[in-house]
């Protein structure tokens, strides 16, 4: 498998071949997972948030189960504050997938109950981040995810 260069800083990753399938180590889940194009993007986001934005792995949840309209869905990545309240919700797509209205609809559904302050949608090449003010309903697009203070 050729790993596509993404619009994130490079990071050192651990991988291994298992039964003909390449796997990558996830520092959040502390295990190896099949290296799909979407997983490649997710691992870049995780390391970017940890190494450049100071969000600890301990405050990250990967593939977190969320209920929406009595359906079970899974959020790609949720970052919480120290009180364990969700502050960033991340939706990762494979690099070949264009970021469009469907991706934003999907993350909005996931955020319906979470009420994260920031939403981040990426395919590893193009990234969109916005902040939501739940008092007045304003959505502001940002250049990047704010750093953890």
Phi and psi restraints in degrees (value plus and minus 20) as a CYANA .aco file:
   2 UNK   PHI    -109.0   -69.0
   2 UNK   PSI     104.6   144.6
   3 UNK   PHI    -109.5   -69.5
   3 UNK   PSI      99.5   139.5
   4 UNK   PHI     -90.1   -50.1
   4 UNK   PSI     119.0   159.0
   5 UNK   PHI     -90.4   -50.4
   5 UNK   PSI     106.7   146.7
   6 UNK   PHI    -128.0   -88.0
   6 UNK   PSI     147.7   187.7
   7 UNK   PHI    -104.7   -64.7
   7 UNK   PSI      33.0    73.0
   8 UNK   PHI    -158.3  -118.3
   8 UNK   PSI     137.1   177.1
   9 UNK   PHI     -81.7   -41.7
   9 UNK   PSI     126.4   166.4
  10 UNK   PHI     -89.7   -49.7
  10 UNK   PSI     136.1   176.1
  11 UNK   PHI    -162.7  -122.7
  11 UNK   PSI     138.0   178.0
  12 UNK   PHI    -102.0   -62.0
  12 UNK   PSI     104.6   144.6
  13 UNK   PHI    -144.5  -104.5
  13 UNK   PSI     134.5   174.5
  14 UNK   PHI    -123.5   -83.5
  14 UNK   PSI     112.9   152.9
  15 UNK   PHI    -159.0  -119.0
  15 UNK   PSI     144.2   184.2
  16 UNK   PHI    -174.6  -134.6
  16 UNK   PSI     138.7   178.7
  17 UNK   PHI    -120.1   -80.1
  17 UNK   PSI     104.3   144.3
  18 UNK   PHI    -147.8  -107.8
  18 UNK   PSI      96.0   136.0
  19 UNK   PHI      29.7    69.7
  19 UNK   PSI      23.4    63.4
  20 UNK   PHI      59.8    99.8
  20 UNK   PSI     -16.1    23.9
  21 UNK   PHI    -134.9   -94.9
  21 UNK   PSI     106.1   146.1
  22 UNK   PHI     -94.3   -54.3
  22 UNK   PSI     114.1   154.1
  23 UNK   PHI    -145.2  -105.2
  23 UNK   PSI     131.4   171.4
  24 UNK   PHI    -142.8  -102.8
  24 UNK   PSI     124.8   164.8
  25 UNK   PHI    -101.3   -61.3
  25 UNK   PSI     112.1   152.1
  26 UNK   PHI    -124.1   -84.1
  26 UNK   PSI      95.4   135.4
  27 UNK   PHI     -88.4   -48.4
  27 UNK   PSI     -39.8     0.2
  28 UNK   PHI    -101.9   -61.9
  28 UNK   PSI     -70.8   -30.8
  29 UNK   PHI    -104.8   -64.8
  29 UNK   PSI     -27.9    12.1
  30 UNK   PHI      33.9    73.9
  30 UNK   PSI      27.1    67.1
  31 UNK   PHI    -178.9  -138.9
  31 UNK   PSI     148.2   188.2
  32 UNK   PHI    -111.2   -71.2
  32 UNK   PSI     123.9   163.9
  33 UNK   PHI    -156.2  -116.2
  33 UNK   PSI     132.2   172.2
  34 UNK   PHI     -75.8   -35.8
  34 UNK   PSI     112.9   152.9
  35 UNK   PHI    -105.9   -65.9
  35 UNK   PSI      64.2   104.2
  36 UNK   PHI    -108.3   -68.3
  36 UNK   PSI     144.7   184.7
  37 UNK   PHI     -77.1   -37.1
  37 UNK   PSI     -58.5   -18.5
  38 UNK   PHI     -87.2   -47.2
  38 UNK   PSI     -59.1   -19.1
  39 UNK   PHI     -85.4   -45.4
  39 UNK   PSI     -56.5   -16.5
  40 UNK   PHI     -79.2   -39.2
  40 UNK   PSI     -64.0   -24.0
  41 UNK   PHI     -85.4   -45.4
  41 UNK   PSI     -67.5   -27.5
  42 UNK   PHI     -78.5   -38.5
  42 UNK   PSI     -62.8   -22.8
  43 UNK   PHI     -86.0   -46.0
  43 UNK   PSI     -54.9   -14.9
  44 UNK   PHI     -83.7   -43.7
  44 UNK   PSI     -63.6   -23.6
  45 UNK   PHI     -82.1   -42.1
  45 UNK   PSI     -66.7   -26.7
  46 UNK   PHI     -76.8   -36.8
  46 UNK   PSI     -68.6   -28.6
  47 UNK   PHI     -90.5   -50.5
  47 UNK   PSI     -55.0   -15.0
  48 UNK   PHI     -82.5   -42.5
  48 UNK   PSI     -66.9   -26.9
  49 UNK   PHI     -84.6   -44.6
  49 UNK   PSI     -55.8   -15.8
  50 UNK   PHI     -96.4   -56.4
  50 UNK   PSI     -70.7   -30.7
  51 UNK   PHI     -99.9   -59.9
  51 UNK   PSI     -50.4   -10.4
  52 UNK   PHI    -133.5   -93.5
  52 UNK   PSI     -40.8    -0.8
  53 UNK   PHI    -137.0   -97.0
  53 UNK   PSI     -18.3    21.7
  54 UNK   PHI      44.7    84.7
  54 UNK   PSI      11.1    51.1
  55 UNK   PHI    -113.3   -73.3
  55 UNK   PSI     100.1   140.1
  56 UNK   PHI     -89.1   -49.1
  56 UNK   PSI     127.7   167.7
  57 UNK   PHI     -75.4   -35.4
  57 UNK   PSI     -53.6   -13.6
  58 UNK   PHI     -83.3   -43.3
  58 UNK   PSI     -40.9    -0.9
  59 UNK   PHI    -118.8   -78.8
  59 UNK   PSI      -8.2    31.8
  60 UNK   PHI    -128.2   -88.2
  60 UNK   PSI     123.7   163.7
  61 UNK   PHI    -148.6  -108.6
  61 UNK   PSI     108.3   148.3
  62 UNK   PHI    -127.4   -87.4
  62 UNK   PSI     117.8   157.8
  63 UNK   PHI      33.5    73.5
  63 UNK   PSI      25.0    65.0
  64 UNK   PHI     -94.0   -54.0
  64 UNK   PSI     110.5   150.5
  65 UNK   PHI     -89.4   -49.4
  65 UNK   PSI     109.9   149.9
  66 UNK   PHI    -152.2  -112.2
  66 UNK   PSI     117.6   157.6
  67 UNK   PHI    -115.0   -75.0
  67 UNK   PSI     112.8   152.8
  68 UNK   PHI    -161.5  -121.5
  68 UNK   PSI      98.8   138.8
  69 UNK   PHI      30.9    70.9
  69 UNK   PSI      27.0    67.0
  70 UNK   PHI      43.4    83.4
  70 UNK   PSI      -4.5    35.5
  71 UNK   PHI    -128.3   -88.3
  71 UNK   PSI     122.3   162.3
  72 UNK   PHI    -110.2   -70.2
  72 UNK   PSI     104.0   144.0
  73 UNK   PHI    -147.6  -107.6
  73 UNK   PSI     149.6   189.6
  74 UNK   PHI    -148.6  -108.6
  74 UNK   PSI     104.8   144.8
  75 UNK   PHI    -101.7   -61.7
  75 UNK   PSI     117.3   157.3
  76 UNK   PHI     -79.1   -39.1
  76 UNK   PSI     -69.3   -29.3
  77 UNK   PHI    -175.4  -135.4
  77 UNK   PSI     112.1   152.1
  78 UNK   PHI    -145.1  -105.1
  78 UNK   PSI     111.0   151.0
  79 UNK   PHI    -132.5   -92.5
  79 UNK   PSI     109.4   149.4
  80 UNK   PHI    -129.0   -89.0
  80 UNK   PSI     142.3   182.3
  81 UNK   PHI    -104.9   -64.9
  81 UNK   PSI    -195.9  -155.9
  82 UNK   PHI     -87.8   -47.8
  82 UNK   PSI     -36.7     3.3
  83 UNK   PHI    -110.5   -70.5
  83 UNK   PSI     -14.3    25.7
  84 UNK   PHI      46.6    86.6
  84 UNK   PSI       4.8    44.8
  85 UNK   PHI    -110.3   -70.3
  85 UNK   PSI     112.8   152.8
  86 UNK   PHI     -81.8   -41.8
  86 UNK   PSI     110.0   150.0
  87 UNK   PHI    -136.6   -96.6
  87 UNK   PSI     -49.3    -9.3
  88 UNK   PHI    -151.2  -111.2
  88 UNK   PSI     110.8   150.8
  89 UNK   PHI    -135.0   -95.0
  89 UNK   PSI     107.5   147.5
  90 UNK   PHI    -137.3   -97.3
  90 UNK   PSI     113.0   153.0
  91 UNK   PHI    -135.9   -95.9
  91 UNK   PSI     100.9   140.9
  92 UNK   PHI    -127.4   -87.4
  92 UNK   PSI     117.0   157.0
  93 UNK   PHI    -142.4  -102.4
  93 UNK   PSI     138.2   178.2
  94 UNK   PHI     -86.5   -46.5
  94 UNK   PSI     131.9   171.9
  95 UNK   PHI     -75.5   -35.5
  95 UNK   PSI     -51.0   -11.0
  96 UNK   PHI     -95.8   -55.8
  96 UNK   PSI     -32.8     7.2
  97 UNK   PHI    -109.1   -69.1
  97 UNK   PSI     103.7   143.7
  98 UNK   PHI     -93.1   -53.1
  98 UNK   PSI     120.3   160.3
  99 UNK   PHI     -99.2   -59.2
  99 UNK   PSI      99.4   139.4
 100 UNK   PHI    -159.8  -119.8
 100 UNK   PSI    -189.9  -149.9
 101 UNK   PHI     -77.9   -37.9
 101 UNK   PSI     -54.5   -14.5
 102 UNK   PHI     -80.8   -40.8
 102 UNK   PSI     -60.1   -20.1
 103 UNK   PHI     -84.7   -44.7
 103 UNK   PSI     -60.6   -20.6
 104 UNK   PHI     -90.3   -50.3
 104 UNK   PSI     -56.8   -16.8
 105 UNK   PHI     -82.5   -42.5
 105 UNK   PSI     -61.8   -21.8
 106 UNK   PHI     -82.7   -42.7
 106 UNK   PSI     -68.3   -28.3
 107 UNK   PHI     -88.3   -48.3
 107 UNK   PSI     -52.8   -12.8
 108 UNK   PHI     -84.8   -44.8
 108 UNK   PSI     -59.6   -19.6
 109 UNK   PHI     -82.3   -42.3
 109 UNK   PSI     -65.9   -25.9
 110 UNK   PHI     -82.3   -42.3
 110 UNK   PSI     -54.8   -14.8
 111 UNK   PHI    -102.4   -62.4
 111 UNK   PSI     -28.3    11.7
 112 UNK   PHI     -72.9   -32.9
 112 UNK   PSI     -65.1   -25.1
 113 UNK   PHI    -116.3   -76.3
 113 UNK   PSI     -46.5    -6.5
 114 UNK   PHI     -92.5   -52.5
 114 UNK   PSI     -62.8   -22.8
 115 UNK   PHI      40.5    80.5
 115 UNK   PSI      25.3    65.3
 116 UNK   PHI     -88.8   -48.8
 116 UNK   PSI     127.5   167.5
 117 UNK   PHI     -93.0   -53.0
 117 UNK   PSI     -53.2   -13.2
 118 UNK   PHI    -142.1  -102.1
 118 UNK   PSI     120.3   160.3
 119 UNK   PHI    -138.0   -98.0
 119 UNK   PSI     117.3   157.3
 120 UNK   PHI    -154.2  -114.2
 120 UNK   PSI     102.1   142.1
 121 UNK   PHI    -140.3  -100.3
 121 UNK   PSI     109.6   149.6
 122 UNK   PHI    -168.2  -128.2
 122 UNK   PSI     129.3   169.3
 123 UNK   PHI    -134.4   -94.4
 123 UNK   PSI      -5.1    34.9
 124 UNK   PHI      69.0   109.0
 124 UNK   PSI     -40.7    -0.7
 125 UNK   PHI    -128.9   -88.9
 125 UNK   PSI     -60.6   -20.6
 126 UNK   PHI    -140.2  -100.2
 126 UNK   PSI     115.3   155.3
 127 UNK   PHI    -148.4  -108.4
 127 UNK   PSI     121.3   161.3
 128 UNK   PHI    -150.0  -110.0
 128 UNK   PSI     113.1   153.1
 129 UNK   PHI    -151.7  -111.7
 129 UNK   PSI     117.4   157.4
 130 UNK   PHI    -160.2  -120.2
 130 UNK   PSI     134.6   174.6
 131 UNK   PHI    -130.3   -90.3
 131 UNK   PSI     127.8   167.8
 132 UNK   PHI    -140.6  -100.6
 132 UNK   PSI     108.5   148.5
 133 UNK   PHI    -120.0   -80.0
 133 UNK   PSI      89.3   129.3
 134 UNK   PHI     -96.2   -56.2
 134 UNK   PSI     -32.9     7.1
 135 UNK   PHI     -95.5   -55.5
 135 UNK   PSI     -60.6   -20.6
 136 UNK   PHI    -138.5   -98.5
 136 UNK   PSI     -19.7    20.3
 137 UNK   PHI      56.9    96.9
 137 UNK   PSI     -12.2    27.8
 138 UNK   PHI     -94.3   -54.3
 138 UNK   PSI     117.4   157.4
 139 UNK   PHI    -135.9   -95.9
 139 UNK   PSI     106.0   146.0
 140 UNK   PHI    -140.3  -100.3
 140 UNK   PSI     105.1   145.1
 141 UNK   PHI    -101.9   -61.9
 141 UNK   PSI     115.2   155.2
 142 UNK   PHI    -133.9   -93.9
 142 UNK   PSI     140.3   180.3
 143 UNK   PHI     -93.6   -53.6
 143 UNK   PSI     -49.0    -9.0
 144 UNK   PHI    -181.6  -141.6
 144 UNK   PSI     147.5   187.5
 145 UNK   PHI     -87.8   -47.8
 145 UNK   PSI     113.2   153.2
 146 UNK   PHI     -84.8   -44.8
 146 UNK   PSI     130.2   170.2
 147 UNK   PHI     -93.2   -53.2
 147 UNK   PSI     133.0   173.0
 148 UNK   PHI     -95.2   -55.2
 148 UNK   PSI     110.7   150.7
